[in-house]
Amino acid sequence: MNIKRIIIVTLLATLSLTGVAQGAKDSTANIVDEIIWVVGDEAILKSDVEVTRIQAAMEGQRWKGDPDCAIPEQLAVQKLFLHQAAIDSIEVTESEIASQIEARIEYMVSQIGSREKLEEYRRQSISQIRASMHDDLRDQMLIQRMKEHLVKDIKVTPSEVRRYFRDLPADSIPFVPTEVEVQIITQTPRIAPEEINRVKDELREYTDRINRGETSFQTLARLYSEDPGSRRTGGELDYEGRTTFDPAFATVAFNLTDPKKISKIVESEYGFHIIQLVDKRGDKIKVRHILRKPIVSDSAIQVSLVRLDSIADAIRNNEFTFEEGASLISDDKDTRMNRGLMANRTENGQTSRFQLQDLPSEVARVVDTLQVGQISKSFEMINSSGKTVCVIAKLKSRTEGHKATITEDFQVMKDIVLAKRRAQMLHDWVVKKIKSTYVRVNDNYRNCDFEYDGWIK
């Protein structure tokens, strides 16, 4: 039971005991909690429904239909997916959970201003916030992964897309938001040798402390590692193949043979690491690591910004093209071979088109002010490796928002048809799963208008 749930359940219990709980009536006025549904061998409590109701209200979520019926049904459906995930051995790793937790915490910090303000607002330490999020986030990730597994083989043909579009009423044709194509050139600010030496000295000190038996690798990883995805688990990364890792990291990690030994310092695109072997299993390894990132100085950032502005001026003066600059000058490995063009990777494939909200926020803010063909002034951003880089961007194309057409927006229509097919498949799967699962519903819910058939048996 997470901390947020404990707080809310305690509040509900207190209200119930004092006779002021919402909906308390007659003989049920003093009931602190009760089982209202059973799905398989999982119980859904009245407090589960109230916790979900309060959380949804805090997030501005609205329910389709009566919340008193929709909320327990949603919880029951989640139980079905979680049960199937266990049967099919669908898993999420602790490092994946930790990475998502850190991303959410960083988002909350960005919204509220600082970690201290977040702790004050939540009345919890950052560690307590992490713990309170863990179980719910794990279940959300398992459910999402289970759904993806169920629909992975669904395909739609071009004829199905054209037929869907042809039969669609004019007032139901979807609106396609404004989309852009963006090219970038990046420069990574130079880090002073003294700063690199400082980070390496820290890592050498960690190794010495572990070798002397003063502390453990896991403890130091929790205290000092700058990898948000593995810090919570003592730096541990689950079993992965060589291609999953940064090449330099993989070379060192896969050469480790003694779990008691600490690797030499290795530099990757993320920073500097020391690595400890946990186990090998076939062509996969489990390791733990400590990541430290050198700090980029303001002066180094300024030098890179000035250089990029000079490059932008040279392009504007037709000394060379943006595409040539991206191919020869840019540090960004993801776009350099594509003449600077950014790629938008989605669950349905890859495209060069982005809606503004799908771009990195720093790029979106700049691009939104550009005309097609215009090059921006230089600016800073954090790249996918978590490093500070300097960027100039060019708006290659902009397609204004419009009603979809089959000729110009075939991929949009295909995604809509595919989403509908997947949604129908998941709906049918839930109905079928209900039929083969033991379900007991409290009599108070028997008159509900449920989304799925079969709950009342």
C-alpha positions in Angstrom: 0.0 0.0 0.0 1.6 3.3 -1.1 1.9 6.4 1.0 -0.7 8.4 -0.9 -3.2 5.5 -0.5 -2.4 5.2 3.2 -3.2 8.9 3.7 -6.4 8.8 1.8 -7.6 5.6 3.3 -6.8 6.9 6.8 -8.8 10.0 6.0 -11.7 8.0 4.8 -11.6 5.8 7.8 -11.6 8.8 10.1 -14.6 10.3 8.3 -16.5 7.0 8.5 -15.8 6.6 12.2 -17.1 10.1 12.9 -20.2 9.5 10.9 -19.5 12.1 8.3 -18.3 10.0 5.5 -20.0 10.8 2.2 -22.8 8.3 1.5 -22.7 6.8 5.0 -26.1 5.4 5.8 -27.8 3.5 8.6 -26.0 0.3 9.5 -23.1 1.0 7.1 -22.2 4.3 8.6 -19.4 2.9 10.7 -17.9 0.6 8.0 -14.2 1.6 7.5 -13.8 -0.5 4.4 -15.4 -3.4 2.6 -14.9 -5.7 -0.4 -17.2 -4.6 -3.2 -15.9 -6.7 -6.1 -13.8 -9.9 -6.5 -12.1 -10.5 -9.8 -10.3 -13.9 -9.9 -8.5 -14.0 -6.6 -8.2 -10.2 -6.4 -10.4 -8.1 -4.2 -11.5 -4.5 -5.0 -12.1 -2.5 -1.8 -14.4 0.4 -1.3 -11.4 2.4 -0.3 -9.8 1.6 -3.7 -12.7 3.3 -5.4 -12.5 6.3 -3.2 -8.7 6.6 -3.7 -9.2 6.5 -7.4 -12.0 9.0 -7.3 -9.9 11.5 -5.3 -6.8 11.0 -7.5 -9.0 11.5 -10.6 -10.5 14.7 -9.2 -7.0 16.0 -8.4 -6.0 15.4 -12.0 -9.2 16.8 -13.6 -10.3 13.4 -15.0 -13.9 13.0 -16.0 -15.8 9.7 -16.0 -18.0 8.3 -18.8 -21.3 7.6 -17.0 -21.8 7.2 -13.3 -18.5 7.3 -11.4 -19.8 4.9 -8.8 -20.1 2.3 -11.5 -17.3 3.4 -13.9 -14.6 3.4 -11.3 -14.9 -0.1 -9.9 -15.4 -1.4 -13.5 -12.1 0.3 -14.5 -10.3 -1.3 -11.5 -11.8 -4.7 -12.4 -10.6 -4.4 -16.0 -7.1 -3.5 -14.7 -7.1 -6.7 -12.6 -7.9 -8.7 -15.7 -4.9 -7.3 -17.7 -2.6 -7.7 -14.7 -3.7 -11.3 -14.2 -3.1 -12.1 -17.9 0.3 -10.3 -17.7 1.3 -12.7 -14.9 0.1 -15.7 -17.0 2.0 -14.6 -20.1 5.2 -13.6 -18.1 4.9 -10.0 -19.2 7.4 -8.0 -17.1 8.8 -4.5 -16.5 12.2 -4.1 -14.9 12.9 -2.1 -11.8 15.2 0.2 -13.8 12.3 0.9 -16.2 10.0 1.8 -13.3 12.7 3.9 -11.7 13.3 5.8 -14.9 9.6 6.6 -15.3 9.3 7.7 -11.7 12.3 10.0 -12.1 10.8 11.5 -15.3 7.5 12.2 -13.5 9.3 13.7 -10.5 11.3 15.9 -12.8 8.2 17.0 -14.5 6.5 17.8 -11.1 9.6 19.8 -10.1 9.6 21.8 -13.3 5.9 22.7 -12.7 6.3 23.6 -9.0 9.7 25.2 -9.1 12.1 23.1 -7.0 12.4 19.7 -5.2 12.0 21.5 -1.8 8.7 23.1 -2.9 7.5 19.7 -4.2 8.3 18.1 -0.8 6.6 20.9 1.0 3.5 20.6 -1.2 3.3 16.8 -1.0 4.3 16.7 2.7 6.7 13.9 1.7 10.4 13.6 1.1 11.5 12.8 -2.5 12.2 9.2 -1.4 8.7 8.9 0.0 7.3 10.3 -3.2 9.2 7.7 -5.2 8.0 4.9 -2.9 4.4 6.1 -3.2 4.5 6.1 -7.0 6.2 2.7 -7.4 3.4 0.1 -7.3 0.8 2.1 -9.2 3.3 3.0 -11.9 4.5 -0.7 -12.1 0.9 -1.8 -12.6 0.3 0.9 -15.3 3.3 -0.2 -17.2 2.4 -3.9 -17.0 -1.1 -3.1 -18.2 0.2 -1.0 -21.1 2.7 -3.7 -22.1 0.0 -6.4 -21.9 -2.3 -4.4 -24.2 0.6 -3.9 -26.6 1.2 -7.6 -26.6 -2.4 -8.4 -27.3 -2.7 -6.1 -30.3 0.8 -6.4 -31.8 -0.3 -8.5 -34.8 -3.2 -6.3 -35.9 -2.7 -4.8 -39.3 -4.8 -2.7 -41.7 -4.7 -2.7 -45.5 -4.8 0.4 -47.7 -8.2 -0.7 -49.0 -9.5 -0.8 -45.5 -8.3 2.7 -44.9 -9.8 4.0 -48.1 -13.1 2.3 -47.4 -13.2 3.7 -43.9 -12.6 7.2 -45.2 -15.1 6.9 -48.0 -17.9 5.8 -45.5 -17.1 8.5 -43.0 -19.7 11.3 -42.7 -18.3 14.8 -43.6 -18.8 16.1 -40.1 -16.7 13.2 -38.7 -13.6 13.6 -40.8 -10.8 14.2 -38.3 -8.9 17.5 -38.0 -5.2 17.1 -38.5 -3.2 19.5 -36.2 -0.4 21.6 -37.6 2.7 19.5 -38.4 6.3 20.5 -39.0 9.5 19.1 -40.3 12.6 20.3 -38.5 16.4 20.1 -39.2 19.0 20.8 -36.5 22.7 21.2 -36.1 24.2 20.6 -32.7 27.5 21.4 -30.9 28.4 19.8 -27.6 30.2 22.3 -25.4 33.8 21.4 -24.5 34.3 20.2 -21.0 37.4 21.4 -19.2 40.0 18.7 -18.5 40.0 19.7 -14.8 36.3 18.9 -14.7 36.8 15.5 -16.3 39.6 14.8 -13.8 37.3 15.7 -10.9 34.7 13.2 -12.0 37.3 10.5 -12.6 38.8 11.1 -9.2 35.3 10.7 -7.6 34.8 7.4 -9.4 38.3 6.2 -8.3 37.5 7.1 -4.7 34.2 5.0 -5.0 36.2 2.1 -6.2 38.8 2.4 -3.4 36.0 2.6 -0.8 34.3 -0.5 -2.1 37.6 -2.5 -2.4 38.5 -1.5 1.2 35.1 -2.9 2.4 34.0 0.5 3.7 30.7 0.4 1.8 28.9 -1.4 -1.0 28.6 -0.6 -4.7 24.8 -0.5 -4.3 25.0 2.1 -1.5 27.3 4.4 -3.5 25.1 4.1 -6.6 22.0 5.1 -4.6 23.8 8.1 -3.1 25.8 9.4 -6.1 24.8 7.8 -9.4 23.3 10.3 -11.9 21.4 7.6 -13.8 17.8 8.1 -12.7 16.7 4.8 -14.2 19.0 2.6 -12.0 19.9 4.8 -9.0 16.9 3.5 -6.9 18.0 -0.1 -7.5 21.6 0.4 -6.4 22.7 1.0 -10.0 21.5 -2.4 -11.2 20.5 -2.9 -14.9 18.5 -6.0 -15.7 19.7 -8.7 -18.2 20.3 -7.1 -21.6 22.2 -8.0 -24.7 25.2 -6.2 -26.0 23.4 -4.0 -28.5 21.2 -2.5 -25.7 24.2 -0.7 -24.2 26.4 2.2 -25.4 29.2 0.5 -27.4 32.0 1.7 -25.1 30.0 0.6 -22.0 29.2 -2.8 -23.6 32.8 -3.5 -24.4 33.9 -3.1 -20.8 30.8 -4.7 -19.3 30.9 -7.9 -21.4 34.6 -8.3 -20.6 34.0 -8.5 -16.8 34.3 -12.0 -15.3 34.6 -11.5 -11.6 31.6 -10.0 -9.7 34.0 -8.9 -6.9 36.0 -6.7 -9.2 35.1 -3.1 -10.3 35.8 -2.1 -13.9 38.1 0.6 -15.0 36.5 4.0 -15.7 34.6 4.0 -19.0 33.3 7.0 -20.9 30.0 6.7 -22.8 27.7 9.2 -24.5 26.0 9.6 -21.1 29.1 10.4 -19.0 31.7 8.3 -17.0 30.9 5.0 -15.4 32.3 2.3 -13.1 30.7 -1.1 -13.6 30.3 -4.3 -11.5 29.2 -7.6 -12.9 26.2 -9.2 -11.3 25.6 -12.2 -13.5 25.9 -13.6 -17.0 23.1 -15.6 -18.7 23.9 -16.7 -22.2 24.5 -13.7 -24.4 23.0 -11.3 -21.8 24.5 -9.8 -18.7 23.2 -8.1 -15.5 25.4 -5.4 -14.2 25.3 -2.4 -11.9 27.0 0.9 -12.5 27.6 4.3 -11.2 27.2 7.2 -13.6 28.8 10.6 -13.1 28.4 13.5 -15.5 30.9 16.3 -15.8 29.4 19.8 -15.3 29.4 22.0 -18.4 30.6 25.5 -17.7 28.7 28.6 -18.7 31.7 29.9 -20.7 31.9 26.6 -22.7 28.2 26.9 -23.5 28.6 30.5 -24.6 31.5 29.5 -26.9 29.3 26.8 -28.6 26.4 29.2 -29.0 28.6 31.9 -30.6 30.1 29.3 -33.0 26.6 28.1 -34.0 25.4 31.6 -34.7 28.5 32.0 -37.0 27.6 28.8 -38.8 24.0 30.0 -39.2 25.2 33.3 -40.7 27.4 31.4 -43.1 24.4 29.3 -44.2 22.3 32.5 -44.6 25.1 33.9 -46.8 25.0 30.8 -49.0 28.6 29.7 -48.1 27.2 26.2 -47.7 23.7 24.6 -47.1 22.1 23.7 -43.8 22.2 20.1 -45.0 25.9 20.2 -45.6 26.5 21.7 -42.2 24.4 19.1 -40.5 26.3 16.3 -42.3 29.8 17.7 -41.6 29.6 19.8 -38.5 26.7 18.5 -36.3 27.5 16.4 -33.2 24.0 14.8 -33.2 24.4 11.2 -34.2 20.6 10.7 -34.7 20.3 13.4 -37.4 23.7 13.8 -38.8 23.3 11.0 -41.4 19.9 12.3 -42.3 21.1 15.8 -43.3 19.9 17.2 -39.9 16.2 16.1 -40.3 14.7 15.0 -37.0 12.8 11.7 -36.9 9.5 11.2 -35.0 9.4 7.6 -33.7 5.9 6.4 -32.8 4.3 3.0 -32.1 3.2 2.9 -35.7 6.6 3.6 -37.2 8.8 6.6 -38.0 8.1 9.9 -39.8 9.7 13.2 -40.2 6.5 15.1 -39.3 5.9 16.4 -35.7 3.1 18.1 -34.0 4.7 20.8 -31.8 3.9 19.0 -28.6 5.9 16.0 -29.8 9.1 17.9 -30.3 11.6 18.5 -27.4 10.2 21.5 -25.6 13.3 23.7 -26.3 13.0 23.0 -30.0 9.2 23.5 -30.1 9.4 26.9 -28.5 11.9 28.1 -31.1 10.3 26.4 -34.2 7.0 27.9 -33.4 8.4 31.4 -34.1 10.1 30.5 -37.4 8.9 30.8 -41.0 9.5 27.9 -43.4 13.2 27.9 -44.5 14.2 30.2 -41.6 17.1 29.3 -39.3 16.9 30.1 -35.6 19.4 31.8 -33.3 21.4 29.3 -31.2 19.9 27.9 -28.0 20.5 25.3 -25.4 18.7 22.0 -24.9 19.1 18.7 -23.1 19.5 15.8 -25.6 18.2 12.2 -25.3 21.4 11.3 -23.4 20.8 13.9 -20.8 23.6 16.1 -22.0 23.6 19.9 -22.5 24.0 20.7 -26.2 23.7 23.9 -28.2 21.5 23.9 -31.3 20.4 25.9 -34.3 17.2 24.7 -36.0 15.7 25.2 -39.4 12.0 24.9 -40.1 11.9 22.7 -43.3 8.2 22.6 -43.7 4.9 23.4 -42.0 1.5 21.9 -42.8 -1.2 23.9 -41.2 -4.0 22.2 -39.4 -6.8 21.0 -41.8 -9.5 18.4 -42.3 -7.9 15.1 -43.3 -7.8 14.0 -46.9 -7.0 10.5 -48.1 -4.3 11.7 -50.5 -2.4 14.0 -48.1 -3.1 12.3 -44.8 -3.2 8.6 -45.6 -0.9 7.8 -42.6 -3.2 9.8 -40.2 -6.2 7.9 -41.5 -4.4 4.6 -41.3 -3.5 5.3 -37.6 -7.1 6.1 -36.9 -8.3 2.8 -38.4 -5.6 0.9 -36.7 -6.4 2.5 -33.3 -10.1 1.6 -33.8 -9.2 -2.0 -34.7 -7.0 -2.3 -31.7 -9.6 -0.8 -29.3 -12.3 -3.2 -30.6 -9.9 -6.1 -30.2 -9.1 -5.1 -26.6 -12.8 -4.6 -25.8 -13.7 -8.1 -27.2 -10.8 -9.6 -25.2 -12.1 -8.1 -22.0 -15.6 -9.4 -22.6 -14.2 -12.9 -23.3 -11.9 -12.7 -20.3 -14.8 -11.8 -18.0 -16.6 -15.0 -19.1 -13.7 -17.2 -18.1 -12.9 -15.4 -14.8 -14.6 -15.7 -11.4 -16.3 -12.4 -10.7 -18.4 -11.5 -7.7 -20.1 -8.1 -7.6 -21.7 -6.5 -4.5 -25.4 -6.2 -4.9 -25.2 -2.4 -4.7 -23.6 -2.4 -8.2 -26.0 -4.9 -10.0 -28.1 -2.1 -11.6 -25.1 -0.3 -13.1 -24.9 0.4 -16.9 -21.4 -1.1 -17.5 -19.3 -0.7 -20.6 -18.5 -4.4 -20.7 -21.0 -7.2 -20.6 -20.8 -10.2 -18.3 -19.9 -8.8 -14.9 -23.2 -9.8 -13.4 -23.4 -13.6 -13.4 
